[in-house]
Amino acid sequence: MAAAVPPSLVPSLVVDSRCELGEGPIWHAGRGELLYLDILAAKVYCFSPEKGSNIAEHDLSARTSIISTVVPVAGSNSEVLVGTKEGVALFDLDTKAWQPHPSNVNGEFVRMNDGKCDPQGRFWIGSIGRVGPDGADLAPHAAALYRLDSWGSGLVETLGGVTVSNGLAWSHDGRTMYYTDSLTFGVDAFDFHEASGEITNRRRIIDVCTDFPPVPDGCALDNEGKLWVACFGVGQVRRYDPDNGALLATVDLPHSTAGTECTACAFGGKDLDELYITTAHEFWPPERQAAMPNAGGLFKVSREELAKLGANITGMPTNWFKK
């Protein structure tokens, strides 16, 4: 008997932002906005679901060459923590104030990549190594995963030998951390020690593929404990069961107009019942960009489309950085 084909959901383009490397979507409940990035342009965008458009664009390229991730800071409705080329910094969306962290860690060929906060408010961020004349080649095992316990502490390396540090999420009970090093082609789990932030007992829980394409990229956890994984190279977000690795559903981007560089996903909207997806056209020549003009846009799976899975699926509230 043939295996059942998982249901496929259809996303819609909400912002034709044309990011070279769109990334890092995260819901900011205090502002009612979805924050997302163009990493290589060092830009932070603020999208309003109510208005259906970006309402702000922050160009930080004069301060750092990239912005790799963004998370809200507790106790403020405007301050965010961002990943930079060198490490991390604080940025205020309203006043534009900028404060780099003193313990930056990266060298010439390594930059920060995806990052998120754990339920206790500690910030986790990983890096990526690039080599070659145009920076398109990966440096195997040159990167790491770091933890920042507070603004007054230093970045602590928690995992070395990483190639492309990507998706981070925590289980509902807070005792498991999900983690992706993209070039391992799957999602791993760690036992997460809530009091100390220590991670132990690494094991594989989801096999996404065996070779490129795709590679697993950013991820998001839903209210049923299922993990949505952006799959770079095939233009999909896949919903998996982390308990058994089963593929439950897919979101298929329109490849003819948006390409296949799907980078990250996050639940947003006031009820966290919409799934937002960032895309890219990294290292593309102009003619390929012209042929697929929506590559780099922000896409959304509506609550009505999510309802096709037969459940009231929503995201989990964003963990903020406790400075």
Summary of the structure (lengths in Angstrom):
residues: 323
radius of gyration: 18.0
end to end distance: 54.3
largest distance: 60.9
contacts: 1160
relative contact order: 0.18
helix: 7%
strand: 50%
